Amino acid sequence: MHRSIPLFMLLALTSLLLGACKKETEVVRETVPDNYIYEINGQTLYQSNVEKTKQKSSEQYISILYANLFQSTIPPNDLANLTEVRLANGDKQLADELILNSYINSGSAIVPTDAAMRADIDQFVENTYIRFFLRKPTPYELYQLREAIESDPGLSPELIYQGFALSSEYQFY
């Protein structure tokens, strides 16, 4: 009996060690593109528009446009309805203009006043480029938009925002 105790302990220890070792299995997660969550804050800036190579989907365009104008996320039902309208329309540019005009004319869009824009044009231009294009303007872009604002008293922040939101660069990320 004296010899069976060490043998018993050896068998128990071996079974304990073998039972404790488990093969790690790799978890594979499927990413569905339509289920991304787009956050408003924490974006990295592009160095130029050349880096933007992927076109936004209808859901992306509408939700990002809403976030840019209202500084909040779009309600899911509104996103679904507007996406369906945009996809059903053959002329995406026309659908984008109608959606954008309804947002701008809602009175709830967060747009600087004309006086605030003209008080610091360079800051307005830089903020607008970052807000819509996620990049800073080039010196030429800054000069060109500053000159346009200074020479045209009818050029409002709403019109500038509409121009940015309907631009080709805004369609890509």
PyMOL CGO cylinders between C-alpha atoms (Angstrom):
from pymol import cmd
from pymol.cgo import CYLINDER

trace = [
    CYLINDER, 0.00, 0.00, 0.00, 2.90, 2.26, 0.62, 0.3, 1, 1, 1, 1, 1, 1,
    CYLINDER, 2.90, 2.26, 0.62, 3.92, 2.10, -3.09, 0.3, 1, 1, 1, 1, 1, 1,
    CYLINDER, 3.92, 2.10, -3.09, 0.39, 2.80, -4.34, 0.3, 1, 1, 1, 1, 1, 1,
    CYLINDER, 0.39, 2.80, -4.34, 0.22, 6.26, -2.77, 0.3, 1, 1, 1, 1, 1, 1,
    CYLINDER, 0.22, 6.26, -2.77, 3.03, 7.75, -4.85, 0.3, 1, 1, 1, 1, 1, 1,
    CYLINDER, 3.03, 7.75, -4.85, 1.65, 6.03, -7.97, 0.3, 1, 1, 1, 1, 1, 1,
    CYLINDER, 1.65, 6.03, -7.97, -1.82, 7.36, -7.17, 0.3, 1, 1, 1, 1, 1, 1,
    CYLINDER, -1.82, 7.36, -7.17, -0.42, 10.87, -6.66, 0.3, 1, 1, 1, 1, 1, 1,
    CYLINDER, -0.42, 10.87, -6.66, 1.51, 10.66, -9.93, 0.3, 1, 1, 1, 1, 1, 1,
    CYLINDER, 1.51, 10.66, -9.93, -1.62, 9.63, -11.83, 0.3, 1, 1, 1, 1, 1, 1,
    CYLINDER, -1.62, 9.63, -11.83, -3.66, 12.42, -10.18, 0.3, 1, 1, 1, 1, 1, 1,
    CYLINDER, -3.66, 12.42, -10.18, -1.00, 15.02, -10.95, 0.3, 1, 1, 1, 1, 1, 1,
    CYLINDER, -1.00, 15.02, -10.95, -0.71, 13.86, -14.58, 0.3, 1, 1, 1, 1, 1, 1,
    CYLINDER, -0.71, 13.86, -14.58, -4.47, 13.98, -15.12, 0.3, 1, 1, 1, 1, 1, 1,
    CYLINDER, -4.47, 13.98, -15.12, -4.59, 17.42, -13.54, 0.3, 1, 1, 1, 1, 1, 1,
    CYLINDER, -4.59, 17.42, -13.54, -1.87, 18.72, -15.86, 0.3, 1, 1, 1, 1, 1, 1,
    CYLINDER, -1.87, 18.72, -15.86, -3.42, 17.19, -18.95, 0.3, 1, 1, 1, 1, 1, 1,
    CYLINDER, -3.42, 17.19, -18.95, -6.85, 18.50, -18.05, 0.3, 1, 1, 1, 1, 1, 1,
    CYLINDER, -6.85, 18.50, -18.05, -5.56, 22.02, -17.50, 0.3, 1, 1, 1, 1, 1, 1,
    CYLINDER, -5.56, 22.02, -17.50, -4.07, 22.31, -20.99, 0.3, 1, 1, 1, 1, 1, 1,
    CYLINDER, -4.07, 22.31, -20.99, -6.58, 23.44, -23.55, 0.3, 1, 1, 1, 1, 1, 1,
    CYLINDER, -6.58, 23.44, -23.55, -6.04, 24.20, -27.18, 0.3, 1, 1, 1, 1, 1, 1,
    CYLINDER, -6.04, 24.20, -27.18, -6.87, 27.83, -27.92, 0.3, 1, 1, 1, 1, 1, 1,
    CYLINDER, -6.87, 27.83, -27.92, -9.30, 28.23, -30.73, 0.3, 1, 1, 1, 1, 1, 1,
    CYLINDER, -9.30, 28.23, -30.73, -9.33, 31.27, -32.97, 0.3, 1, 1, 1, 1, 1, 1,
    CYLINDER, -9.33, 31.27, -32.97, -12.55, 33.25, -32.96, 0.3, 1, 1, 1, 1, 1, 1,
    CYLINDER, -12.55, 33.25, -32.96, -13.57, 34.38, -36.42, 0.3, 1, 1, 1, 1, 1, 1,
    CYLINDER, -13.57, 34.38, -36.42, -15.86, 37.37, -36.56, 0.3, 1, 1, 1, 1, 1, 1,
    CYLINDER, -15.86, 37.37, -36.56, -17.66, 38.38, -39.69, 0.3, 1, 1, 1, 1, 1, 1,
    CYLINDER, -17.66, 38.38, -39.69, -17.80, 42.11, -40.37, 0.3, 1, 1, 1, 1, 1, 1,
    CYLINDER, -17.80, 42.11, -40.37, -20.88, 43.31, -42.17, 0.3, 1, 1, 1, 1, 1, 1,
    CYLINDER, -20.88, 43.31, -42.17, -20.22, 46.69, -43.88, 0.3, 1, 1, 1, 1, 1, 1,
    CYLINDER, -20.22, 46.69, -43.88, -23.72, 48.04, -43.21, 0.3, 1, 1, 1, 1, 1, 1,
    CYLINDER, -23.72, 48.04, -43.21, -23.31, 47.54, -39.46, 0.3, 1, 1, 1, 1, 1, 1,
    CYLINDER, -23.31, 47.54, -39.46, -20.41, 49.93, -38.90, 0.3, 1, 1, 1, 1, 1, 1,
    CYLINDER, -20.41, 49.93, -38.90, -20.91, 52.61, -36.29, 0.3, 1, 1, 1, 1, 1, 1,
    CYLINDER, -20.91, 52.61, -36.29, -19.72, 56.01, -37.44, 0.3, 1, 1, 1, 1, 1, 1,
    CYLINDER, -19.72, 56.01, -37.44, -18.61, 58.20, -34.61, 0.3, 1, 1, 1, 1, 1, 1,
    CYLINDER, -18.61, 58.20, -34.61, -18.62, 61.96, -34.77, 0.3, 1, 1, 1, 1, 1, 1,
    CYLINDER, -18.62, 61.96, -34.77, -15.47, 62.62, -32.75, 0.3, 1, 1, 1, 1, 1, 1,
    CYLINDER, -15.47, 62.62, -32.75, -11.97, 61.25, -32.87, 0.3, 1, 1, 1, 1, 1, 1,
    CYLINDER, -11.97, 61.25, -32.87, -11.37, 61.42, -36.61, 0.3, 1, 1, 1, 1, 1, 1,
    CYLINDER, -11.37, 61.42, -36.61, -7.86, 61.50, -38.01, 0.3, 1, 1, 1, 1, 1, 1,
    CYLINDER, -7.86, 61.50, -38.01, -7.16, 64.17, -40.57, 0.3, 1, 1, 1, 1, 1, 1,
    CYLINDER, -7.16, 64.17, -40.57, -6.20, 63.42, -44.15, 0.3, 1, 1, 1, 1, 1, 1,
    CYLINDER, -6.20, 63.42, -44.15, -3.14, 65.13, -45.58, 0.3, 1, 1, 1, 1, 1, 1,
    CYLINDER, -3.14, 65.13, -45.58, -4.84, 65.64, -48.96, 0.3, 1, 1, 1, 1, 1, 1,
    CYLINDER, -4.84, 65.64, -48.96, -7.87, 64.57, -50.94, 0.3, 1, 1, 1, 1, 1, 1,
    CYLINDER, -7.87, 64.57, -50.94, -5.73, 62.01, -52.83, 0.3, 1, 1, 1, 1, 1, 1,
    CYLINDER, -5.73, 62.01, -52.83, -5.91, 59.71, -49.80, 0.3, 1, 1, 1, 1, 1, 1,
    CYLINDER, -5.91, 59.71, -49.80, -9.68, 59.33, -50.19, 0.3, 1, 1, 1, 1, 1, 1,
    CYLINDER, -9.68, 59.33, -50.19, -10.22, 56.32, -52.43, 0.3, 1, 1, 1, 1, 1, 1,
    CYLINDER, -10.22, 56.32, -52.43, -13.45, 54.70, -51.21, 0.3, 1, 1, 1, 1, 1, 1,
    CYLINDER, -13.45, 54.70, -51.21, -16.85, 56.06, -52.18, 0.3, 1, 1, 1, 1, 1, 1,
    CYLINDER, -16.85, 56.06, -52.18, -19.38, 56.47, -49.39, 0.3, 1, 1, 1, 1, 1, 1,
    CYLINDER, -19.38, 56.47, -49.39, -22.46, 54.25, -49.46, 0.3, 1, 1, 1, 1, 1, 1,
    CYLINDER, -22.46, 54.25, -49.46, -25.90, 55.87, -49.25, 0.3, 1, 1, 1, 1, 1, 1,
    CYLINDER, -25.90, 55.87, -49.25, -26.06, 55.10, -45.53, 0.3, 1, 1, 1, 1, 1, 1,
    CYLINDER, -26.06, 55.10, -45.53, -22.63, 56.57, -44.95, 0.3, 1, 1, 1, 1, 1, 1,
    CYLINDER, -22.63, 56.57, -44.95, -23.30, 59.71, -46.98, 0.3, 1, 1, 1, 1, 1, 1,
    CYLINDER, -23.30, 59.71, -46.98, -26.60, 60.48, -45.25, 0.3, 1, 1, 1, 1, 1, 1,
    CYLINDER, -26.60, 60.48, -45.25, -25.45, 59.69, -41.71, 0.3, 1, 1, 1, 1, 1, 1,
    CYLINDER, -25.45, 59.69, -41.71, -22.19, 61.64, -42.09, 0.3, 1, 1, 1, 1, 1, 1,
    CYLINDER, -22.19, 61.64, -42.09, -24.02, 64.58, -43.67, 0.3, 1, 1, 1, 1, 1, 1,
    CYLINDER, -24.02, 64.58, -43.67, -26.48, 64.61, -40.79, 0.3, 1, 1, 1, 1, 1, 1,
    CYLINDER, -26.48, 64.61, -40.79, -23.65, 64.46, -38.26, 0.3, 1, 1, 1, 1, 1, 1,
    CYLINDER, -23.65, 64.46, -38.26, -21.78, 67.30, -40.00, 0.3, 1, 1, 1, 1, 1, 1,
    CYLINDER, -21.78, 67.30, -40.00, -24.82, 69.56, -40.01, 0.3, 1, 1, 1, 1, 1, 1,
    CYLINDER, -24.82, 69.56, -40.01, -26.51, 68.71, -36.70, 0.3, 1, 1, 1, 1, 1, 1,
    CYLINDER, -26.51, 68.71, -36.70, -23.53, 67.47, -34.64, 0.3, 1, 1, 1, 1, 1, 1,
    CYLINDER, -23.53, 67.47, -34.64, -25.53, 64.40, -33.58, 0.3, 1, 1, 1, 1, 1, 1,
    CYLINDER, -25.53, 64.40, -33.58, -26.43, 61.00, -34.95, 0.3, 1, 1, 1, 1, 1, 1,
    CYLINDER, -26.43, 61.00, -34.95, -29.36, 60.54, -37.29, 0.3, 1, 1, 1, 1, 1, 1,
    CYLINDER, -29.36, 60.54, -37.29, -32.38, 58.63, -35.96, 0.3, 1, 1, 1, 1, 1, 1,
    CYLINDER, -32.38, 58.63, -35.96, -32.35, 55.09, -37.44, 0.3, 1, 1, 1, 1, 1, 1,
    CYLINDER, -32.35, 55.09, -37.44, -35.81, 55.39, -39.01, 0.3, 1, 1, 1, 1, 1, 1,
    CYLINDER, -35.81, 55.39, -39.01, -34.84, 58.62, -40.79, 0.3, 1, 1, 1, 1, 1, 1,
    CYLINDER, -34.84, 58.62, -40.79, -31.65, 57.00, -42.05, 0.3, 1, 1, 1, 1, 1, 1,
    CYLINDER, -31.65, 57.00, -42.05, -33.54, 53.97, -43.39, 0.3, 1, 1, 1, 1, 1, 1,
    CYLINDER, -33.54, 53.97, -43.39, -36.17, 56.12, -45.13, 0.3, 1, 1, 1, 1, 1, 1,
    CYLINDER, -36.17, 56.12, -45.13, -33.70, 58.55, -46.68, 0.3, 1, 1, 1, 1, 1, 1,
    CYLINDER, -33.70, 58.55, -46.68, -31.41, 55.73, -47.79, 0.3, 1, 1, 1, 1, 1, 1,
    CYLINDER, -31.41, 55.73, -47.79, -34.32, 54.06, -49.54, 0.3, 1, 1, 1, 1, 1, 1,
    CYLINDER, -34.32, 54.06, -49.54, -35.25, 57.32, -51.27, 0.3, 1, 1, 1, 1, 1, 1,
    CYLINDER, -35.25, 57.32, -51.27, -31.65, 57.94, -52.36, 0.3, 1, 1, 1, 1, 1, 1,
    CYLINDER, -31.65, 57.94, -52.36, -31.23, 54.40, -53.68, 0.3, 1, 1, 1, 1, 1, 1,
    CYLINDER, -31.23, 54.40, -53.68, -34.58, 54.51, -55.52, 0.3, 1, 1, 1, 1, 1, 1,
    CYLINDER, -34.58, 54.51, -55.52, -33.72, 57.76, -57.25, 0.3, 1, 1, 1, 1, 1, 1,
    CYLINDER, -33.72, 57.76, -57.25, -31.76, 57.41, -60.47, 0.3, 1, 1, 1, 1, 1, 1,
    CYLINDER, -31.76, 57.41, -60.47, -30.12, 60.83, -60.03, 0.3, 1, 1, 1, 1, 1, 1,
    CYLINDER, -30.12, 60.83, -60.03, -28.09, 60.60, -56.80, 0.3, 1, 1, 1, 1, 1, 1,
    CYLINDER, -28.09, 60.60, -56.80, -26.94, 64.22, -57.12, 0.3, 1, 1, 1, 1, 1, 1,
    CYLINDER, -26.94, 64.22, -57.12, -30.55, 65.42, -57.19, 0.3, 1, 1, 1, 1, 1, 1,
    CYLINDER, -30.55, 65.42, -57.19, -31.44, 63.26, -54.18, 0.3, 1, 1, 1, 1, 1, 1,
    CYLINDER, -31.44, 63.26, -54.18, -28.40, 64.60, -52.31, 0.3, 1, 1, 1, 1, 1, 1,
    CYLINDER, -28.40, 64.60, -52.31, -29.41, 68.20, -53.08, 0.3, 1, 1, 1, 1, 1, 1,
    CYLINDER, -29.41, 68.20, -53.08, -32.97, 67.61, -51.86, 0.3, 1, 1, 1, 1, 1, 1,
    CYLINDER, -32.97, 67.61, -51.86, -31.80, 65.96, -48.64, 0.3, 1, 1, 1, 1, 1, 1,
    CYLINDER, -31.80, 65.96, -48.64, -29.20, 68.68, -48.04, 0.3, 1, 1, 1, 1, 1, 1,
    CYLINDER, -29.20, 68.68, -48.04, -31.67, 71.51, -48.73, 0.3, 1, 1, 1, 1, 1, 1,
    CYLINDER, -31.67, 71.51, -48.73, -34.18, 70.03, -46.30, 0.3, 1, 1, 1, 1, 1, 1,
    CYLINDER, -34.18, 70.03, -46.30, -31.48, 69.79, -43.63, 0.3, 1, 1, 1, 1, 1, 1,
    CYLINDER, -31.48, 69.79, -43.63, -30.19, 73.33, -44.17, 0.3, 1, 1, 1, 1, 1, 1,
    CYLINDER, -30.19, 73.33, -44.17, -33.71, 74.82, -44.32, 0.3, 1, 1, 1, 1, 1, 1,
    CYLINDER, -33.71, 74.82, -44.32, -34.87, 72.95, -41.20, 0.3, 1, 1, 1, 1, 1, 1,
    CYLINDER, -34.87, 72.95, -41.20, -33.50, 75.69, -38.96, 0.3, 1, 1, 1, 1, 1, 1,
    CYLINDER, -33.50, 75.69, -38.96, -31.89, 73.08, -36.71, 0.3, 1, 1, 1, 1, 1, 1,
    CYLINDER, -31.89, 73.08, -36.71, -28.61, 72.72, -38.60, 0.3, 1, 1, 1, 1, 1, 1,
    CYLINDER, -28.61, 72.72, -38.60, -25.61, 74.06, -36.70, 0.3, 1, 1, 1, 1, 1, 1,
    CYLINDER, -25.61, 74.06, -36.70, -24.23, 76.67, -39.10, 0.3, 1, 1, 1, 1, 1, 1,
    CYLINDER, -24.23, 76.67, -39.10, -22.17, 79.73, -38.11, 0.3, 1, 1, 1, 1, 1, 1,
    CYLINDER, -22.17, 79.73, -38.11, -23.76, 83.11, -38.66, 0.3, 1, 1, 1, 1, 1, 1,
    CYLINDER, -23.76, 83.11, -38.66, -22.65, 85.30, -41.52, 0.3, 1, 1, 1, 1, 1, 1,
    CYLINDER, -22.65, 85.30, -41.52, -21.14, 87.77, -39.03, 0.3, 1, 1, 1, 1, 1, 1,
    CYLINDER, -21.14, 87.77, -39.03, -19.15, 85.01, -37.30, 0.3, 1, 1, 1, 1, 1, 1,
    CYLINDER, -19.15, 85.01, -37.30, -17.88, 83.74, -40.65, 0.3, 1, 1, 1, 1, 1, 1,
    CYLINDER, -17.88, 83.74, -40.65, -16.74, 87.19, -41.76, 0.3, 1, 1, 1, 1, 1, 1,
    CYLINDER, -16.74, 87.19, -41.76, -15.19, 88.03, -38.36, 0.3, 1, 1, 1, 1, 1, 1,
    CYLINDER, -15.19, 88.03, -38.36, -12.51, 85.35, -38.84, 0.3, 1, 1, 1, 1, 1, 1,
    CYLINDER, -12.51, 85.35, -38.84, -12.64, 84.05, -42.40, 0.3, 1, 1, 1, 1, 1, 1,
    CYLINDER, -12.64, 84.05, -42.40, -9.45, 81.98, -42.18, 0.3, 1, 1, 1, 1, 1, 1,
    CYLINDER, -9.45, 81.98, -42.18, -10.70, 80.14, -39.09, 0.3, 1, 1, 1, 1, 1, 1,
    CYLINDER, -10.70, 80.14, -39.09, -14.10, 79.58, -40.71, 0.3, 1, 1, 1, 1, 1, 1,
    CYLINDER, -14.10, 79.58, -40.71, -12.47, 78.12, -43.84, 0.3, 1, 1, 1, 1, 1, 1,
    CYLINDER, -12.47, 78.12, -43.84, -10.18, 75.83, -41.82, 0.3, 1, 1, 1, 1, 1, 1,
    CYLINDER, -10.18, 75.83, -41.82, -13.05, 74.64, -39.60, 0.3, 1, 1, 1, 1, 1, 1,
    CYLINDER, -13.05, 74.64, -39.60, -15.23, 73.98, -42.66, 0.3, 1, 1, 1, 1, 1, 1,
    CYLINDER, -15.23, 73.98, -42.66, -12.53, 71.91, -44.39, 0.3, 1, 1, 1, 1, 1, 1,
    CYLINDER, -12.53, 71.91, -44.39, -11.98, 69.86, -41.25, 0.3, 1, 1, 1, 1, 1, 1,
    CYLINDER, -11.98, 69.86, -41.25, -15.71, 69.45, -40.65, 0.3, 1, 1, 1, 1, 1, 1,
    CYLINDER, -15.71, 69.45, -40.65, -16.56, 68.25, -44.17, 0.3, 1, 1, 1, 1, 1, 1,
    CYLINDER, -16.56, 68.25, -44.17, -13.32, 66.94, -45.68, 0.3, 1, 1, 1, 1, 1, 1,
    CYLINDER, -13.32, 66.94, -45.68, -11.46, 65.83, -42.51, 0.3, 1, 1, 1, 1, 1, 1,
    CYLINDER, -11.46, 65.83, -42.51, -8.40, 67.74, -43.63, 0.3, 1, 1, 1, 1, 1, 1,
    CYLINDER, -8.40, 67.74, -43.63, -6.96, 71.22, -43.50, 0.3, 1, 1, 1, 1, 1, 1,
    CYLINDER, -6.96, 71.22, -43.50, -7.15, 73.39, -46.61, 0.3, 1, 1, 1, 1, 1, 1,
    CYLINDER, -7.15, 73.39, -46.61, -4.09, 73.92, -48.76, 0.3, 1, 1, 1, 1, 1, 1,
    CYLINDER, -4.09, 73.92, -48.76, -2.78, 77.50, -48.83, 0.3, 1, 1, 1, 1, 1, 1,
    CYLINDER, -2.78, 77.50, -48.83, -4.35, 77.96, -52.26, 0.3, 1, 1, 1, 1, 1, 1,
    CYLINDER, -4.35, 77.96, -52.26, -7.74, 76.61, -51.12, 0.3, 1, 1, 1, 1, 1, 1,
    CYLINDER, -7.74, 76.61, -51.12, -7.64, 78.93, -48.11, 0.3, 1, 1, 1, 1, 1, 1,
    CYLINDER, -7.64, 78.93, -48.11, -6.77, 81.91, -50.31, 0.3, 1, 1, 1, 1, 1, 1,
    CYLINDER, -6.77, 81.91, -50.31, -9.39, 81.08, -52.93, 0.3, 1, 1, 1, 1, 1, 1,
    CYLINDER, -9.39, 81.08, -52.93, -12.28, 80.66, -50.49, 0.3, 1, 1, 1, 1, 1, 1,
    CYLINDER, -12.28, 80.66, -50.49, -11.21, 83.70, -48.45, 0.3, 1, 1, 1, 1, 1, 1,
    CYLINDER, -11.21, 83.70, -48.45, -11.24, 85.81, -51.64, 0.3, 1, 1, 1, 1, 1, 1,
    CYLINDER, -11.24, 85.81, -51.64, -14.67, 84.46, -52.63, 0.3, 1, 1, 1, 1, 1, 1,
    CYLINDER, -14.67, 84.46, -52.63, -16.13, 85.32, -49.20, 0.3, 1, 1, 1, 1, 1, 1,
    CYLINDER, -16.13, 85.32, -49.20, -14.58, 88.79, -49.11, 0.3, 1, 1, 1, 1, 1, 1,
    CYLINDER, -14.58, 88.79, -49.11, -15.69, 89.70, -52.64, 0.3, 1, 1, 1, 1, 1, 1,
    CYLINDER, -15.69, 89.70, -52.64, -19.27, 88.36, -52.43, 0.3, 1, 1, 1, 1, 1, 1,
    CYLINDER, -19.27, 88.36, -52.43, -21.45, 89.68, -49.59, 0.3, 1, 1, 1, 1, 1, 1,
    CYLINDER, -21.45, 89.68, -49.59, -24.23, 87.29, -50.66, 0.3, 1, 1, 1, 1, 1, 1,
    CYLINDER, -24.23, 87.29, -50.66, -22.10, 84.20, -50.06, 0.3, 1, 1, 1, 1, 1, 1,
    CYLINDER, -22.10, 84.20, -50.06, -23.49, 82.76, -46.84, 0.3, 1, 1, 1, 1, 1, 1,
    CYLINDER, -23.49, 82.76, -46.84, -22.18, 79.96, -44.61, 0.3, 1, 1, 1, 1, 1, 1,
    CYLINDER, -22.18, 79.96, -44.61, -25.19, 77.85, -45.68, 0.3, 1, 1, 1, 1, 1, 1,
    CYLINDER, -25.19, 77.85, -45.68, -24.19, 78.15, -49.35, 0.3, 1, 1, 1, 1, 1, 1,
    CYLINDER, -24.19, 78.15, -49.35, -20.60, 77.25, -48.54, 0.3, 1, 1, 1, 1, 1, 1,
    CYLINDER, -20.60, 77.25, -48.54, -21.73, 74.22, -46.52, 0.3, 1, 1, 1, 1, 1, 1,
    CYLINDER, -21.73, 74.22, -46.52, -23.95, 73.14, -49.41, 0.3, 1, 1, 1, 1, 1, 1,
    CYLINDER, -23.95, 73.14, -49.41, -21.03, 73.45, -51.81, 0.3, 1, 1, 1, 1, 1, 1,
    CYLINDER, -21.03, 73.45, -51.81, -18.84, 71.30, -49.59, 0.3, 1, 1, 1, 1, 1, 1,
    CYLINDER, -18.84, 71.30, -49.59, -21.52, 68.66, -49.00, 0.3, 1, 1, 1, 1, 1, 1,
    CYLINDER, -21.52, 68.66, -49.00, -22.27, 68.34, -52.73, 0.3, 1, 1, 1, 1, 1, 1,
    CYLINDER, -22.27, 68.34, -52.73, -18.62, 68.25, -53.84, 0.3, 1, 1, 1, 1, 1, 1,
    CYLINDER, -18.62, 68.25, -53.84, -16.97, 65.21, -55.36, 0.3, 1, 1, 1, 1, 1, 1,
    CYLINDER, -16.97, 65.21, -55.36, -14.46, 65.03, -52.51, 0.3, 1, 1, 1, 1, 1, 1,
    CYLINDER, -14.46, 65.03, -52.51, -17.27, 64.73, -49.95, 0.3, 1, 1, 1, 1, 1, 1,
    CYLINDER, -17.27, 64.73, -49.95, -18.49, 61.58, -51.70, 0.3, 1, 1, 1, 1, 1, 1,
    CYLINDER, -18.49, 61.58, -51.70, -15.26, 59.75, -50.77, 0.3, 1, 1, 1, 1, 1, 1,
    CYLINDER, -15.26, 59.75, -50.77, -13.39, 58.78, -47.62, 0.3, 1, 1, 1, 1, 1, 1,
]
cmd.load_cgo(trace, "trace")
